[in-house]
Amino acid sequence: MFLQLKTFFLLIVGISAISYQQSIKCGETKEGNRQANESVIFTFNALNDYDQVYLEGCKSTHDIVLEIKDSTGHLIKSQDDQPPNQPRQNGGECENRFAPDITIPGYVKRGQQYTFVVKGYRQRHGDYSVTLVCETLTYPDEIPSTTPFPTQLPTSFPTSYQDDDEECSRIRKPWHLLSESERQLFINGFRELKKIGKLDYFTQTHADRGIDKHNNAGFLPWHRYFIWELETQFRNLGGDYKCFGLPYWDWSYDIAQHEYNVADWQILNSGLGGAGNKDNNYCVDNDGWDSYTPYNNDNDVNCLRRKICGESGEISCAFWGGGGQASALHSLLSDEYNYGDDDDKDYRYWLETKHGAAHVRIGGPQDKGGGHLGSTSTATHDPIFYLIHSFVDFQYSLWQDCRDHELVSNDDITSNMYDGHIYKLDDDLDFGILSYQEWTDIKHNPVTVRDMHSIEDWNVIYDKGDYFERATVENDESICQDKINPLWFKDITTSRRRLKDASDNEEYSRDVFNKISAKYGCHKSSTSDKKTELYKTWAQMDCQFLTIGNNCARPKYFDDCSDIERDRYVEGTGQFDIDITLEELKSKVADYPCMVETREMYYSWAKQVGNLKGLARGDYDTFCDHGFISKQPAEKECAANQIKKKENKHKRKGSYDKW
């Protein structure tokens, strides 16, 4: 009997020590003393729609952990104390630089329910104080900015909505084939949109971590509309802009001409400013861009910043797998039949990964003093951002066109064309504060993923430029042969193509393609698999030529972290990723300097977009053949350790697999 009473007493004490629950409202502060092993639970019922809701840790005399759970009790986020050597830059709502705060991912809608949990580390206990902060949508006169929004836009530019009659098509041409006047038109228009305040709305929208726009299936349709809306605002400037088409940066041209000598790329030597000045915080100070002040700039450095690859002596300044060149882009198009879902390993994922390389090669890693393009939250400060995404959409459109997706009506889209779940086909695409501005099209005409299926519906036509020739898009060996829709792609700038001799890279690439084509014997009647294999081989040989002399070695096996659980929720993606430090990632490939360098270069970017798993797996490495990654053995750590021992024995002989 005594033992039963003792057990009952301990059970009651245990329950009371574990948790207690109470409600919390917007603006309310809760204080208390948390006992060891005790969880303090606060339930929150949203009475309105909110742009952002977060629990601010205002007091912490001990190690506490905050958690958020949804209405089903599923853990969606957790946040530990700020370590003593890494305090927050400011104290938040209650001037405490070390207590944690935690934000509900995305927008909070009226009627939604969440649970906040205050926990402790092991046996720690003590006082706590938390405040629930609810923020509604911010409007121009409330947004802090180094360049404040005007309360009223100049009367020479309409502030109300203009229904573009689309009398002329939006013809998008490659930047390197534009005339000087066409380039200047873009530069002047970009500066004008900045001057009147409109550009800052685009900047804030893309920086909004509550919008799931990266590392999921919605990436391509979301950015397709985003650049279309910007293009619309150019056209609304009137006059010479009435028929404006957003240019695209065909980065494969710069690679063909200058390999990976980023400073020599034409995109950085044609009016958009060049590399940042390393003696002046990497500020761009040529072509007149020294007078440009980005919106709400970071680090109190009021300039456009770029830290290009090679600036710090990097030896692996190449796109993924040499994959920036035309042969690799067309090989991707040929190889990937499925668009993919919200996870990875299909067309959308690999194209998004390549686009990240374009960002980081010019912007540099954000955590190492890099420039604006190297971070998703600041990338839109740089005008090159929009040219990158215009080319991303060029590639996406070509993938659709070569698979006859343009012949499929919006009502008949199949799962191989789009298979997202974070954004389903009929979900409205979220554009945050941009969709609340009277002058935007999205304010008056919400769009879904399904709406963004066809560029023809949006009056967009891409100029083939010289990409079609370099990538052999319309050759008999290509899956695109006889499939190019003239309402999607036209040959417009033929007369402007350079007359000088082709570069060594172009000559080699063309010669290799012709010889492989002759050996494979591809022709119109060849199977798509045979054509795919031809382009894959061509891309690998192109890559090997481009990476001659980089002295990068590839391990046969390595620990790709596939055994680590994806338990870190990443705002702005709607996805979970692995939680791993840069030092931990580097330690797994310590014997391979190029792989170490790649992790240093991409860690900040991959962490922001929720793709540390891809970085660990080797998706950003400069391998010419990524096929070996999928052949990793089941017990990778064991195999990696075994092969490492063997390689160490042969290092003196230089027996490395070259990338």
KETOR-498008 format. One line per 8 residues: number of its first residue (from 1); for each residue x, y, z of C-alpha. Coordinates in steps of 0.25 Angstrom, whole numbers. Layout:
NUM) X:Y:Z; ...
This chain:
1) 0:0:0; 11:9:4; 18:6:-10; 5:9:-17; 4:23:-10; 18:26:-13; 17:23:-27; 4:31:-28
9) 11:43:-21; 23:42:-31; 14:41:-43; 6:54:-38; 19:61:-35; 25:57:-49; 13:62:-57; 13:75:-50
17) 28:77:-53; 26:73:-67; 17:84:-73; 5:94:-71; -3:101:-81; -9:115:-83; -13:124:-94; -5:136:-100
25) -10:148:-108; -3:157:-117; 5:168:-109; 3:160:-97; 16:157:-88; 17:144:-79; 26:143:-68; 30:132:-58
33) 40:122:-52; 42:110:-59; 46:97:-51; 55:87:-56; 49:77:-67; 37:86:-68; 31:91:-81; 22:103:-81
41) 12:103:-92; 5:115:-98; -7:113:-108; -9:124:-118; -22:126:-126; -20:136:-138; -32:146:-137; -27:153:-150
49) -18:151:-162; -3:154:-159; 9:157:-167; 18:151:-156; 16:145:-142; 27:142:-133; 30:139:-118; 41:149:-113
57) 49:143:-102; 51:156:-93; 57:149:-81; 66:137:-78; 74:134:-66; 76:120:-71; 77:112:-84; 64:111:-90
65) 58:106:-103; 46:111:-111; 37:102:-119; 25:104:-129; 15:93:-131; 3:93:-141; -11:90:-137; -8:75:-139
73) 3:76:-129; 14:74:-140; 27:81:-137; 30:91:-148; 41:99:-142; 51:101:-130; 61:111:-125; 71:110:-115
81) 78:121:-107; 87:130:-114; 101:126:-110; 109:136:-101; 119:138:-113; 108:140:-123; 98:151:-118; 88:156:-127
89) 91:169:-133; 80:176:-126; 72:173:-114; 58:171:-121; 46:176:-114; 51:176:-100; 66:178:-102; 71:164:-98
97) 82:160:-107; 83:146:-102; 69:140:-100; 64:133:-112; 52:137:-121; 44:129:-130; 35:132:-142; 23:124:-148
105) 27:121:-163; 20:129:-173; 7:137:-172; -3:134:-161; -17:134:-165; -29:137:-156; -34:124:-148; -21:117:-149
113) -16:111:-136; -2:109:-131; 5:105:-118; 18:111:-113; 26:103:-103; 37:108:-93; 46:97:-89; 60:96:-83
121) 73:89:-85; 74:77:-77; 73:81:-62; 74:96:-64; 63:104:-58; 61:119:-54; 53:131:-58; 47:134:-72
129) 39:145:-79; 33:144:-93; 25:154:-101; 16:150:-113; 18:160:-125; 8:160:-136; 11:169:-148; 1:173:-159
137) 5:176:-174; 14:187:-175; 12:199:-184; 21:209:-190; 22:220:-180; 24:210:-169; 36:203:-175; 50:207:-171
145) 59:210:-182; 72:217:-185; 65:222:-197; 51:225:-192; 39:222:-200; 32:235:-205; 18:237:-199; 13:240:-213
153) 20:235:-226; 23:246:-236; 12:250:-245; 20:247:-257; 19:232:-254; 5:227:-251; 2:221:-237; -10:214:-241
161) -12:201:-248; -10:201:-263; -16:190:-271; -5:187:-281; -12:186:-295; 0:177:-300; 0:183:-314; 15:178:-315
169) 21:165:-310; 31:165:-299; 43:160:-307; 54:156:-297; 68:157:-303; 82:152:-298; 90:163:-291; 102:161:-299
177) 95:163:-313; 88:176:-309; 92:189:-315; 98:200:-306; 85:207:-306; 77:195:-302; 86:192:-290; 85:207:-286
185) 70:206:-287; 70:195:-277; 80:202:-268; 72:215:-268; 59:208:-266; 64:201:-254; 70:214:-248; 56:221:-250
193) 48:209:-243; 58:211:-232; 56:226:-232; 41:226:-231; 41:215:-220; 35:203:-228; 47:195:-229; 48:194:-213
201) 35:187:-213; 41:176:-221; 53:176:-212; 45:174:-200; 36:163:-206; 48:154:-210; 54:156:-196; 41:152:-189
209) 45:139:-182; 30:137:-180; 28:134:-195; 32:120:-199; 39:122:-213; 52:114:-212; 55:100:-212; 41:95:-215
217) 33:92:-228; 28:107:-228; 42:113:-231; 40:114:-246; 26:118:-247; 28:128:-235; 40:135:-242; 33:134:-255
225) 23:144:-250; 32:152:-242; 41:156:-254; 28:158:-262; 22:168:-252; 36:176:-252; 36:176:-267; 22:181:-267
233) 26:193:-258; 37:196:-268; 27:197:-279; 18:205:-270; 29:216:-271; 23:219:-285; 31:225:-296; 43:216:-301
241) 38:206:-290; 25:203:-296; 30:190:-303; 41:187:-293; 45:173:-292; 54:168:-280; 68:164:-285; 74:151:-280
249) 88:148:-277; 93:135:-284; 104:131:-275; 108:120:-284; 113:131:-294; 123:137:-283; 128:123:-279; 130:120:-294
257) 138:133:-296; 145:134:-283; 144:121:-276; 143:123:-261; 151:136:-260; 139:143:-255; 145:157:-255; 146:156:-270
265) 132:152:-272; 124:162:-282; 113:163:-272; 122:171:-262; 128:179:-274; 116:185:-281; 110:196:-272; 105:188:-260
273) 117:191:-252; 128:181:-250; 134:174:-238; 134:180:-225; 146:188:-220; 152:180:-209; 159:192:-203; 145:198:-201
281) 136:187:-195; 135:181:-209; 126:193:-214; 124:194:-229; 130:208:-232; 130:208:-247; 120:210:-258; 113:221:-250
289) 108:210:-239; 116:217:-228; 104:226:-227; 94:215:-225; 88:212:-211; 81:199:-209; 68:199:-201; 70:196:-186
297) 84:192:-188; 91:183:-179; 104:185:-171; 103:200:-172; 110:199:-185; 102:208:-195; 107:203:-208; 104:191:-218
305) 114:180:-214; 120:168:-221; 131:159:-217; 134:151:-229; 139:137:-229; 154:137:-230; 155:150:-222; 161:142:-211
313) 169:132:-219; 159:121:-220; 163:110:-230; 150:104:-233; 143:115:-239; 134:107:-248; 119:105:-248; 113:91:-243
321) 120:80:-251; 125:91:-261; 110:91:-263; 109:106:-267; 113:103:-281; 103:101:-292; 106:86:-294; 103:83:-279
329) 90:92:-279; 85:84:-291; 89:71:-285; 80:74:-273; 69:78:-282; 70:65:-290; 72:56:-277; 61:61:-268
337) 47:57:-273; 40:60:-260; 39:74:-255; 39:69:-241; 32:71:-227; 36:79:-215; 48:70:-212; 60:68:-222
345) 67:61:-233; 58:65:-245; 58:77:-255; 54:88:-246; 64:84:-235; 76:84:-244; 73:96:-251; 71:104:-238
353) 84:98:-233; 91:103:-245; 84:117:-243; 90:117:-229; 104:116:-235; 102:128:-244; 98:136:-231; 110:132:-223
361) 120:133:-234; 117:148:-235; 112:151:-221; 121:143:-213; 118:136:-200; 109:144:-191; 116:139:-178; 130:144:-183
369) 126:158:-186; 121:155:-199; 112:163:-208; 97:165:-210; 95:154:-220; 101:143:-211; 88:144:-202; 74:142:-205
377) 70:153:-196; 78:164:-203; 80:158:-217; 70:167:-223; 78:179:-220; 87:175:-232; 81:178:-246; 88:165:-250
385) 78:157:-242; 67:160:-252; 76:156:-264; 79:143:-257; 65:139:-255; 61:143:-269; 71:133:-274; 66:123:-263
393) 52:125:-269; 58:124:-283; 63:110:-279; 50:106:-273; 42:110:-285; 52:102:-294; 50:90:-286; 35:91:-287
401) 35:94:-302; 44:83:-305; 35:73:-298; 23:79:-305; 17:85:-292; 13:97:-299; 3:89:-307; -4:85:-294
409) -15:94:-289; -15:99:-275; -26:90:-271; -19:77:-275; -5:79:-268; 0:66:-264; 9:62:-252; 22:61:-260
417) 20:76:-264; 18:80:-250; 16:72:-237; 17:82:-225; 10:81:-212; 15:93:-204; 9:101:-216; -2:92:-223
425) -6:95:-237; -18:104:-233; -12:111:-221; -10:126:-222; 5:130:-223; 8:138:-211; 15:152:-214; 14:158:-200
433) 14:173:-200; 15:174:-215; 1:169:-216; -4:180:-208; 1:192:-217; -10:198:-225; -1:200:-237; 3:185:-238
441) -4:175:-247; -4:164:-236; -12:173:-227; -24:173:-238; -21:159:-244; -16:148:-234; -9:137:-241; -8:122:-239
449) 3:112:-243; -6:107:-254; -7:121:-259; 8:122:-261; 9:109:-270; 10:116:-283; 19:128:-287; 10:131:-299
457) -1:134:-289; 8:145:-284; 12:150:-297; 26:146:-295; 36:142:-307; 50:138:-305; 61:142:-315; 69:129:-318
465) 82:138:-318; 94:129:-321; 91:119:-310; 83:111:-319; 95:109:-328; 105:107:-316; 96:96:-310; 92:90:-323
473) 77:92:-319; 71:89:-333; 81:78:-338; 76:65:-342; 83:59:-330; 74:68:-320; 61:64:-314; 57:78:-318
481) 58:76:-333; 46:80:-341; 39:84:-328; 42:99:-326; 30:107:-325; 32:121:-332; 22:127:-323; 32:124:-311
489) 46:125:-318; 50:134:-330; 63:137:-337; 64:152:-335; 78:156:-333; 84:148:-344; 91:160:-350; 97:164:-337
497) 105:151:-334; 120:153:-333; 128:152:-345; 141:149:-338; 147:135:-337; 141:125:-327; 149:123:-314; 157:111:-312
505) 146:106:-303; 136:107:-314; 144:101:-325; 147:89:-316; 133:88:-312; 128:88:-326; 138:78:-331; 135:68:-319
513) 121:69:-322; 122:66:-337; 131:54:-334; 122:48:-323; 110:50:-332; 117:43:-344; 121:31:-334; 107:30:-328
521) 101:31:-342; 89:39:-336; 79:44:-346; 64:48:-346; 59:34:-344; 68:32:-332; 62:29:-319; 62:40:-308
529) 70:31:-299; 81:30:-309; 81:45:-311; 81:48:-296; 93:39:-295; 100:47:-306; 98:60:-299; 102:55:-286
537) 115:50:-292; 118:63:-299; 115:71:-286; 125:62:-278; 136:64:-289; 133:79:-289; 135:80:-274; 148:72:-274
545) 154:82:-284; 149:94:-276; 155:88:-263; 168:84:-268; 179:88:-258; 170:91:-246; 177:79:-239; 164:76:-232
553) 162:61:-228; 149:53:-226; 148:43:-216; 142:29:-220; 133:30:-208; 130:40:-197; 121:42:-185; 109:50:-192
561) 102:52:-179; 90:44:-184; 88:38:-170; 85:51:-164; 70:54:-161; 64:66:-168; 59:73:-155; 63:88:-158
569) 51:96:-163; 55:106:-173; 47:119:-175; 44:123:-189; 44:109:-194; 33:101:-187; 44:90:-185; 52:83:-175
577) 67:82:-177; 79:75:-169; 85:83:-158; 100:83:-159; 111:93:-157; 121:97:-168; 133:91:-160; 126:78:-159
585) 123:78:-174; 138:81:-177; 143:70:-168; 136:60:-176; 144:64:-189; 156:69:-182; 166:62:-192; 160:68:-204
593) 163:84:-204; 153:87:-216; 142:80:-208; 145:88:-196; 146:101:-204; 132:98:-210; 126:96:-196; 132:109:-191
601) 127:116:-204; 113:111:-204; 110:108:-189; 103:121:-186; 94:120:-199; 91:106:-197; 87:108:-183; 77:120:-187
609) 70:112:-198; 69:99:-189; 79:91:-198; 91:87:-188; 87:73:-191; 90:75:-206; 103:82:-202; 107:70:-194
617) 103:61:-205; 112:68:-215; 102:74:-223; 110:88:-224; 124:81:-226; 131:83:-239; 129:68:-243; 128:66:-258
625) 120:53:-255; 111:53:-244; 106:39:-247; 116:33:-237; 108:40:-225; 96:32:-228; 104:19:-227; 109:22:-213
633) 108:9:-205; 97:7:-194; 107:8:-183; 114:21:-188; 121:25:-175; 128:11:-174; 131:10:-189; 136:25:-189
641) 146:21:-177; 150:9:-184; 153:16:-197; 160:27:-190; 170:17:-184; 173:12:-198; 175:25:-204; 184:30:-193
649) 193:18:-197; 194:23:-212; 195:38:-210; 210:38:-213; 207:32:-226; 196:43:-230; 186:33:-232; 174:42:-232
657) 161:42:-240; 160:55:-247; 148:63:-248
